[in-house]
Amino acid sequence: MTEVALSLTDVTKTYGATTALHKVSISVTKGAIHGLVGENGAGKSTLGKIVGGIVRPDSGIVEVHGRQARYGSPRDAILDGIAVMGQEIALVPAMSVLENVFLGAEKRFDRGSSNARSREELYRELTERVGFRPSSSARVDSLSISEQQRVQILRALARGAKILIMDEPTSSQHREELRKLHQVFSELRDDGMTIIYVSHFLDDVISLADDITILRGGQLVGNVKAKDTNPDLLLSSMLGQRLESVFPDRNRGGKRDAKALEVRNLSQGATLNDVSIDVRRGEIVGLSGLVGSGRTELARAIFGVDTYDAGTVEINGVSLRRRSSGAAMRAGVALVPEDRITQGLLQNLSQEANIALPHLAAFSTAGVVRGKAIKAKALVSAAESGVNPLRLSNKPDTLSGGNQQKVLLAKWLLGDPKVLILDEPTRGVDVGAKSSIYHLIAKLADEKGMAVLLISSELEEIVELSDRVYVLHGGGIAAEFEGAEINGESIMRAAFGYSESKGVVGNVA
């Protein structure tokens, strides 16, 4: 008989008037990858938190390896062989990679001079297993988001986990990195590990998982074998209806002469090399490239978060001062960062306060904030971004990832920016929320004339939304495509440093 590693029976969890899970029953086979899909807010993360001891169910039974589990804390779940990788990074930024990997597993090592050596030895074994070898002494905050996610995988393995709950662990990683991680997941399963894999990438879930559970509105709507389904069928179950068009129809490639953003010959150490781009009013310009190509660094330099060595940034023909986010904001530039938790939203403030925060000076007289005026503007911005205006008093940590992203968009749209920089705007967002964000981006460009610089690791987003596309490789512009020239194959060739006519392009050092 097939052994069950994890089972939930009639599990229910409510938060006030909101029902996150309602009598959900799931059975997960030992040594299998079990996919879990559903829109943001469907209850996927809540289910993972219950199994991981982060929250307690109101009712129902959770059994782990045939024993009823009543975890009082995440530590209890860890000791029972369960590791949870959430959507957001859960590492200590100022600590080294090695310290983070073995955080919580210190008792596995004896005290004394051999302690560090034994950890290094196991660390090497773990890195060989996952094919990711950062310096053990590197600080975590020096790593990219995708690298930090893989450090979390190493930490789960170091804790000797038997059940891994992976809640969107790969949402911001490039396709080649995903392929490598998927190979690791398959090998872990073959070694007897049980994996609950939560992802909005339905093709990935189908290719990886053995079984798939579908949630909608906190309720179980289906259990299927991965081999018997396809993305279209999963979407129908997830949404309760067929989603006809994820991307908006746009009249792309029209004549747009006025340059809202112009970057000329921008260089930044070894990160950016003589980069020149422009974005016209009413235009969506995609910025593509592999992780580490300089996409985020370019966005931060334009917005004035980081300085640069040479070059200029102009907004409507006026040069911006280097390293001055205030000057950029006053000129009409907004940046939606890739990490909404650490860089975008303050979790201890209400949604309304988050939306209003960057704009207090504009709504102040003699240092006194005009509360009614900014609240009215926040309501308008929230409604435009798809945020529920009746729940603006709630904090962001009560929301799904997609709704948090909409709050972040509302925060910057309140200022009516002329140039909107979007860095991974749909990372960790379900297909329904993605579609609404795509339609909002198109509306901002087509109806409001906003200049949009779209940075994304999802090639389909770049291809379907962009009027023009720049491709970064090794910190420099490897290619530019426009109109009918925009296609996935050409973009990927340039991103990897190749073009059909010239062979290797850009800086490959």
C-alpha positions as CSV (number, residue, x, y, z in Angstrom):
1,M,0.0,0.0,0.0
2,T,1.0,3.6,-0.7
3,E,2.3,5.3,2.5
4,V,0.8,8.6,3.4
5,A,3.3,11.3,4.6
6,L,0.8,14.0,5.4
7,S,-3.0,14.2,5.6
8,L,-5.5,17.0,6.5
9,T,-9.1,16.2,7.4
10,D,-11.7,18.9,7.4
11,V,-9.2,21.6,8.3
12,T,-10.8,25.1,8.8
13,K,-9.2,28.4,9.5
14,T,-10.8,31.8,9.8
15,Y,-9.5,35.3,10.3
16,G,-12.3,37.4,11.7
17,A,-15.0,37.4,9.0
18,T,-12.6,36.0,6.4
19,T,-12.6,32.2,5.9
20,A,-9.1,31.2,4.7
21,L,-9.8,27.4,4.7
22,H,-13.1,25.6,5.0
23,K,-13.1,21.9,5.7
24,V,-10.2,21.1,3.5
25,S,-9.1,17.4,3.2
26,I,-5.9,16.4,1.5
27,S,-3.7,13.3,1.4
28,V,-0.1,13.5,0.4
29,T,1.9,10.4,-0.6
30,K,5.3,9.8,0.9
31,G,8.1,10.4,-1.6
32,A,6.0,12.3,-4.0
33,I,5.7,15.9,-5.3
34,H,2.3,17.2,-4.5
35,G,1.3,20.3,-6.4
36,L,-1.0,22.9,-4.8
37,V,-2.6,25.5,-7.1
38,G,-5.2,28.3,-6.8
39,E,-5.5,32.0,-7.1
40,N,-3.9,34.3,-4.5
41,G,-6.2,34.2,-1.6
42,A,-7.4,30.7,-2.3
43,G,-5.8,29.4,0.9
44,K,-2.6,27.8,-0.3
45,S,-0.3,29.7,2.0
46,T,-2.6,29.3,5.0
47,L,-2.5,25.5,4.4
48,G,1.3,25.5,4.3
49,K,1.5,27.6,7.5
50,I,-0.8,25.2,9.3
51,V,1.3,22.2,8.4
52,G,4.5,24.2,9.3
53,G,3.2,25.1,12.7
54,I,3.1,28.8,12.0
55,V,-0.7,29.1,12.5
56,R,-3.1,26.7,14.2
57,P,-6.3,25.5,12.6
58,D,-9.7,26.3,14.2
59,S,-10.8,22.8,13.6
60,G,-9.8,19.6,11.7
61,I,-7.1,17.1,12.0
62,V,-3.5,17.2,10.7
63,E,-1.5,13.9,10.6
64,V,2.2,13.6,9.8
65,H,3.5,10.1,9.1
66,G,0.4,8.6,10.7
67,R,0.6,10.6,13.9
68,Q,-1.7,13.5,14.8
69,A,0.2,16.7,14.8
70,R,-0.7,19.5,17.2
71,Y,2.2,22.0,16.7
72,G,2.4,24.9,19.0
73,S,5.2,26.6,17.1
74,P,7.2,26.4,13.9
75,R,10.0,24.8,16.0
76,D,7.7,21.9,16.8
77,A,7.2,21.3,13.0
78,I,10.9,21.6,12.3
79,L,11.7,19.0,14.9
80,D,9.1,16.8,13.3
81,G,10.9,17.0,10.0
82,I,8.9,19.7,8.2
83,A,10.5,22.7,6.5
84,V,8.6,25.6,5.0
85,M,9.9,27.9,2.3
86,G,7.6,30.9,2.1
87,Q,7.0,33.3,-0.8
88,E,9.3,35.9,0.8
89,I,12.9,35.6,1.8
90,A,13.3,34.4,5.5
91,L,17.0,34.8,6.0
92,V,19.2,37.0,8.3
93,P,20.7,39.5,5.8
94,A,23.7,40.5,7.9
95,M,24.8,36.9,8.6
96,S,26.9,34.7,6.3
97,V,25.5,32.1,3.9
98,L,26.9,29.3,6.2
99,E,25.4,30.8,9.3
100,N,22.0,31.0,7.6
101,V,22.1,27.5,6.2
102,F,22.7,26.0,9.7
103,L,20.6,28.5,11.6
104,G,18.4,26.3,13.9
105,A,20.4,23.2,13.3
106,E,23.4,24.1,15.6
107,K,22.8,21.2,17.9
108,R,23.8,18.8,15.1
109,F,27.4,19.9,15.6
110,D,29.6,19.3,18.6
111,R,31.3,22.2,20.3
112,G,35.0,22.7,19.9
113,S,37.5,23.4,17.2
114,S,36.0,20.9,14.8
115,N,32.6,22.6,14.7
116,A,33.3,25.0,11.8
117,R,35.1,22.3,9.8
118,S,32.2,19.8,10.1
119,R,29.8,22.5,9.0
120,E,31.9,23.4,6.1
121,E,32.1,19.7,5.1
122,L,28.3,19.3,5.2
123,Y,27.9,22.6,3.4
124,R,30.0,21.4,0.5
125,E,27.9,18.2,0.3
126,L,24.7,20.3,0.3
127,T,25.9,22.6,-2.4
128,E,27.0,19.7,-4.6
129,R,23.6,18.3,-4.2
130,V,21.8,21.4,-5.4
131,G,24.4,22.6,-7.9
132,F,24.7,26.0,-6.2
133,R,28.0,27.1,-4.7
134,P,28.1,30.5,-3.2
135,S,31.0,31.4,-0.9
136,S,30.1,30.2,2.6
137,S,31.4,33.4,4.1
138,A,29.4,35.7,1.8
139,R,26.8,37.9,3.5
140,V,23.3,37.0,2.4
141,D,22.4,40.6,1.7
142,S,25.1,40.6,-1.1
143,L,23.2,37.9,-3.0
144,S,20.4,38.3,-5.5
145,I,16.8,37.3,-4.7
146,S,17.1,34.0,-6.6
147,E,20.4,33.2,-4.9
148,Q,18.8,33.9,-1.5
149,Q,15.9,31.5,-2.4
150,R,18.4,28.7,-3.0
151,V,20.1,29.4,0.3
152,Q,16.7,28.7,1.9
153,I,16.7,25.3,0.1
154,L,20.1,24.5,1.5
155,R,18.9,25.4,5.0
156,A,15.9,23.1,4.7
157,L,18.1,20.2,3.7
158,A,20.6,21.0,6.5
159,R,17.7,20.6,9.0
160,G,17.1,17.1,7.8
161,A,13.6,17.8,6.6
162,K,11.4,14.9,5.4
163,I,8.6,17.1,4.2
164,L,9.3,20.3,2.2
165,I,6.6,22.9,1.7
166,M,7.7,25.2,-1.1
167,D,5.5,28.2,-1.5
168,E,6.5,30.0,-4.7
169,P,10.2,29.3,-4.2
170,T,11.1,29.9,-7.8
171,S,8.9,32.9,-8.8
172,S,11.7,35.3,-9.6
173,Q,14.2,33.0,-11.1
174,H,15.2,32.7,-14.7
175,R,14.1,29.7,-16.8
176,E,17.6,28.0,-16.8
177,E,17.8,28.4,-13.0
178,L,14.3,26.9,-12.7
179,R,15.4,23.9,-14.8
180,K,18.2,23.2,-12.4
181,L,16.1,23.6,-9.3
182,H,13.4,21.3,-10.8
183,Q,16.1,18.7,-11.3
184,V,17.0,19.0,-7.6
185,F,13.3,18.6,-6.6
186,S,13.0,15.5,-8.7
187,E,16.2,14.0,-7.1
188,L,14.9,14.8,-3.6
189,R,11.7,13.0,-4.4
190,D,13.6,10.0,-5.7
191,D,15.5,10.0,-2.4
192,G,12.2,9.7,-0.5
193,M,11.5,13.3,0.3
194,T,7.9,14.5,0.3
195,I,7.4,17.9,-1.4
196,I,4.4,20.1,-1.4
197,Y,5.0,22.4,-4.4
198,V,2.9,25.7,-4.5
199,S,3.4,27.6,-7.7
200,H,1.5,29.9,-10.2
201,F,3.5,28.4,-13.0
202,L,1.1,25.7,-14.0
203,D,3.3,24.1,-16.6
204,D,6.0,23.6,-14.0
205,V,3.5,22.1,-11.5
206,I,2.2,19.7,-14.2
207,S,5.7,18.7,-15.3
208,L,7.0,18.2,-11.7
209,A,4.1,16.9,-9.6
210,D,2.7,13.5,-9.2
211,D,-0.7,14.8,-7.9
212,I,-2.3,18.2,-7.8
213,T,-4.8,19.7,-5.4
214,I,-6.8,22.7,-6.5
215,L,-8.2,25.3,-4.1
216,R,-10.7,28.1,-4.7
217,G,-11.9,30.6,-2.2
218,G,-10.5,28.5,0.7
219,Q,-12.3,25.3,-0.4
220,L,-11.1,22.1,-2.1
221,V,-12.4,22.0,-5.6
222,G,-10.4,19.1,-7.0
223,N,-7.6,16.5,-6.8
224,V,-6.1,15.3,-10.1
225,K,-3.2,13.3,-11.4
226,A,-0.7,15.6,-13.1
227,K,-0.5,13.3,-16.1
228,D,-4.3,13.7,-16.6
229,T,-4.6,17.5,-16.7
230,N,-3.3,20.6,-18.5
231,P,-3.0,24.3,-17.7
232,D,-6.4,25.2,-19.3
233,L,-8.2,22.6,-17.1
234,L,-6.5,23.8,-14.0
235,L,-7.3,27.4,-14.7
236,S,-11.0,26.5,-15.2
237,S,-11.1,24.9,-11.8
238,M,-9.0,27.6,-10.1
239,L,-11.1,30.5,-11.4
240,G,-14.5,28.9,-11.8
241,Q,-14.6,30.1,-15.3
242,R,-12.4,30.1,-18.4
243,L,-10.0,33.0,-18.6
244,E,-10.2,34.1,-22.2
245,S,-7.4,36.7,-22.3
246,V,-4.6,37.1,-19.8
247,F,-3.0,39.9,-21.7
248,P,-4.8,43.1,-23.0
249,D,-5.1,44.0,-26.6
250,R,-2.9,46.9,-27.4
251,N,-2.3,49.0,-30.5
252,R,1.5,48.6,-30.2
253,G,4.2,50.2,-32.3
254,G,2.3,53.6,-32.8
255,K,4.3,56.7,-33.4
256,R,5.5,58.2,-30.0
257,D,8.0,61.0,-30.3
258,A,8.3,62.6,-26.9
259,K,11.0,61.0,-24.7
260,A,9.9,60.9,-21.1
261,L,13.0,59.0,-19.9
262,E,16.4,59.2,-21.5
263,V,19.5,57.4,-20.1
264,R,22.8,58.0,-21.8
265,N,26.1,56.2,-21.4
266,L,25.4,55.1,-17.8
267,S,28.2,53.1,-16.2
268,Q,28.4,51.7,-12.7
269,G,31.5,49.9,-11.6
270,A,31.5,46.3,-13.0
271,T,27.7,46.2,-13.0
272,L,26.6,48.6,-15.8
273,N,28.7,49.4,-18.9
274,D,27.8,52.4,-21.1
275,V,24.0,51.8,-21.0
276,S,21.8,54.0,-23.2
277,I,18.0,53.6,-23.3
278,D,14.9,55.8,-23.7
279,V,11.2,55.4,-23.0
280,R,8.7,57.6,-24.8
281,R,5.3,58.8,-23.4
282,G,2.6,56.2,-23.7
283,E,5.2,53.5,-24.4
284,I,5.9,50.2,-22.6
285,V,9.5,49.3,-22.9
286,G,10.6,45.9,-21.8
287,L,14.0,45.4,-20.1
288,S,15.1,41.7,-20.3
289,G,18.2,39.7,-19.5
290,L,19.4,37.0,-17.2
291,V,19.6,37.4,-13.5
292,G,22.8,39.4,-12.8
293,S,22.7,41.2,-16.1
294,G,22.2,44.6,-14.4
295,R,18.4,45.0,-14.8
296,T,17.6,45.9,-11.2
297,E,20.8,47.9,-10.8
298,L,19.8,50.1,-13.8
299,A,16.4,50.7,-12.3
300,R,17.9,51.7,-8.9
301,A,20.4,54.0,-10.6
302,I,17.6,55.8,-12.6
303,F,15.5,56.2,-9.5
304,G,18.5,57.6,-7.5
305,V,18.7,54.8,-5.0
306,D,22.3,54.0,-6.1
307,T,24.9,56.2,-7.6
308,Y,26.7,55.6,-10.9
309,D,30.2,56.5,-12.2
310,A,29.3,58.1,-15.5
311,G,26.4,59.0,-17.7
312,T,23.2,61.0,-17.4
313,V,19.5,60.4,-16.6
314,E,17.0,62.9,-18.0
315,I,13.2,63.2,-17.4
316,N,11.5,65.2,-20.1
317,G,14.8,66.7,-21.0
318,V,15.9,67.7,-17.5
319,S,18.9,66.0,-16.0
320,L,18.5,64.3,-12.6
321,R,21.0,64.6,-9.8
322,R,22.8,61.4,-9.0
323,R,21.7,59.4,-6.0
324,S,18.7,61.4,-5.2
325,S,15.4,59.5,-5.0
326,G,13.7,62.7,-3.9
327,A,14.8,64.5,-7.1
328,A,13.6,61.5,-9.1
329,M,10.2,61.5,-7.4
330,R,9.8,65.3,-7.8
331,A,10.5,64.9,-11.5
332,G,7.7,62.3,-11.8
333,V,9.6,59.0,-11.5
334,A,8.2,56.0,-9.6
335,L,9.8,52.6,-8.9
336,V,7.9,49.5,-7.9
337,P,10.7,47.3,-6.6
338,E,11.0,43.5,-7.0
339,D,10.8,42.7,-3.3
340,R,7.5,44.1,-2.0
341,I,8.2,43.0,1.6
342,T,11.7,44.4,2.3
343,Q,11.7,47.3,-0.2
344,G,8.1,48.1,-0.9
345,L,5.6,47.9,2.0
346,L,5.8,48.5,5.8
347,Q,3.9,45.6,7.3
348,N,3.2,47.3,10.6
349,L,1.2,50.1,8.9
350,S,-2.2,50.0,7.3
351,Q,-2.7,49.8,3.6
352,E,-3.9,53.3,3.5
353,A,-0.8,54.6,5.3
354,N,1.5,52.6,3.0
355,I,-0.2,54.2,-0.1
356,A,0.0,57.7,1.3
357,L,3.5,57.5,2.8
358,P,5.7,58.8,-0.1
359,H,3.3,61.7,-0.8
360,L,2.8,63.3,2.6
361,A,4.8,66.4,1.7
362,A,2.5,67.1,-1.2
363,F,-0.5,67.0,1.1
364,S,0.9,69.1,3.9
365,T,0.5,72.7,4.9
366,A,3.1,74.2,7.3
367,G,4.1,70.7,8.2
368,V,0.6,69.5,8.9
369,V,-0.8,66.7,6.8
370,R,-4.2,67.3,5.2
371,G,-5.6,64.0,6.3
372,K,-9.0,64.1,4.4
373,A,-7.3,65.2,1.2
374,I,-4.7,62.4,1.1
375,K,-7.3,59.8,2.3
376,A,-9.6,60.7,-0.6
377,K,-6.6,60.5,-3.1
378,A,-5.6,57.1,-1.6
379,L,-9.1,55.8,-2.1
380,V,-9.0,56.8,-5.8
381,S,-5.5,55.2,-6.3
382,A,-6.5,52.0,-4.5
383,A,-9.7,51.6,-6.6
384,E,-7.7,52.2,-9.8
385,S,-5.2,49.5,-8.8
386,G,-7.8,47.0,-7.8
387,V,-7.4,47.3,-4.1
388,N,-10.5,46.8,-2.0
389,P,-11.2,50.3,-0.6
390,L,-13.3,49.0,2.3
391,R,-10.2,47.2,3.7
392,L,-7.6,49.9,3.6
393,S,-7.4,49.9,7.4
394,N,-6.0,46.4,7.3
395,K,-2.2,45.7,7.3
396,P,-0.5,44.3,4.2
397,D,0.5,41.1,6.0
398,T,-3.2,40.1,6.0
399,L,-3.3,40.1,2.2
400,S,-2.3,37.6,-0.5
401,G,0.8,38.3,-2.6
402,G,-1.3,39.6,-5.5
403,N,-3.2,42.0,-3.4
404,Q,0.0,43.2,-1.7
405,Q,1.4,44.0,-5.1
406,K,-1.7,46.0,-6.0
407,V,-1.3,48.0,-2.8
408,L,2.3,48.7,-3.9
409,L,1.2,49.9,-7.3
410,A,-1.5,52.1,-5.7
411,K,1.3,53.6,-3.5
412,W,3.2,54.9,-6.5
413,L,0.2,55.7,-8.7
414,L,-1.1,58.2,-6.2
415,G,1.6,60.6,-7.3
416,D,0.5,60.4,-11.0
417,P,4.1,59.6,-12.2
418,K,5.3,60.4,-15.6
419,V,7.7,57.5,-15.7
420,L,6.8,54.2,-14.0
421,I,9.6,51.6,-13.5
422,L,8.2,48.1,-12.7
423,D,10.7,45.6,-11.4
424,E,9.2,42.1,-11.5
425,P,5.6,43.4,-11.0
426,T,4.0,39.9,-11.0
427,R,6.5,37.9,-9.0
428,G,4.6,35.5,-6.8
429,V,1.2,36.6,-8.2
430,D,-1.5,34.2,-9.5
431,V,-2.8,34.2,-13.0
432,G,-6.0,36.2,-12.2
433,A,-4.1,39.0,-10.4
434,K,-1.5,38.9,-13.2
435,S,-4.2,39.6,-15.8
436,S,-5.5,42.6,-13.8
437,I,-2.0,44.0,-13.4
438,Y,-1.3,43.6,-17.1
439,H,-4.5,45.4,-18.0
440,L,-3.6,48.2,-15.5
441,I,-0.1,48.6,-17.0
442,A,-1.6,48.8,-20.5
443,K,-4.2,51.4,-19.4
444,L,-1.5,53.6,-17.8
445,A,0.5,53.7,-21.0
446,D,-2.3,53.8,-23.6
447,E,-4.9,56.0,-21.8
448,K,-2.7,58.1,-19.5
449,G,0.3,58.4,-21.6
450,M,2.6,57.1,-18.9
451,A,6.1,56.0,-19.9
452,V,6.6,52.4,-18.5
453,L,9.9,50.6,-18.1
454,L,9.0,46.9,-17.5
455,I,11.6,44.6,-16.0
456,S,10.6,41.0,-15.9
457,S,12.1,37.5,-15.8
458,E,8.9,36.2,-17.5
459,L,9.6,36.2,-21.2
460,E,5.9,36.1,-22.1
461,E,5.3,39.4,-20.2
462,I,8.0,41.1,-22.1
463,V,6.9,39.8,-25.5
464,E,3.1,40.4,-25.0
465,L,3.2,43.9,-23.4
466,S,6.2,45.7,-24.8
467,D,6.4,48.2,-27.7
468,R,10.2,47.9,-27.7
469,V,12.6,45.7,-25.8
470,Y,16.2,46.2,-24.6
471,V,18.2,43.2,-23.6
472,L,21.0,43.4,-21.1
473,H,23.9,41.1,-21.1
474,G,26.9,41.4,-18.8
475,G,25.9,45.0,-17.8
476,G,25.6,46.3,-21.3
477,I,22.8,46.6,-24.0
478,A,23.1,43.4,-26.1
479,A,20.2,44.1,-28.4
480,E,17.1,46.3,-29.0
481,F,13.9,44.9,-30.6
482,E,10.8,46.7,-31.8
483,G,7.4,45.7,-33.1
484,A,7.4,42.5,-35.1
485,E,11.1,41.9,-34.2
486,I,10.0,41.1,-30.6
487,N,10.0,37.4,-30.0
488,G,11.1,35.0,-27.3
489,E,13.9,33.3,-29.3
490,S,15.6,36.5,-30.3
491,I,15.4,37.9,-26.8
492,M,16.9,34.8,-25.2
493,R,19.7,34.6,-27.7
494,A,20.7,38.1,-26.8
495,A,20.3,37.5,-23.1
496,F,22.7,34.6,-23.3
497,G,25.2,36.7,-25.3
498,Y,24.4,35.5,-28.8
499,S,22.9,36.9,-32.0
500,E,22.3,35.2,-35.3
501,S,24.5,37.5,-37.3
502,K,27.3,38.4,-34.8
503,G,27.7,35.4,-32.6
504,V,28.7,36.4,-29.1
505,V,27.6,40.0,-28.2
506,G,28.0,42.3,-25.3
507,N,30.3,41.9,-22.3
508,V,30.8,38.3,-21.5
509,A,33.4,38.8,-18.9
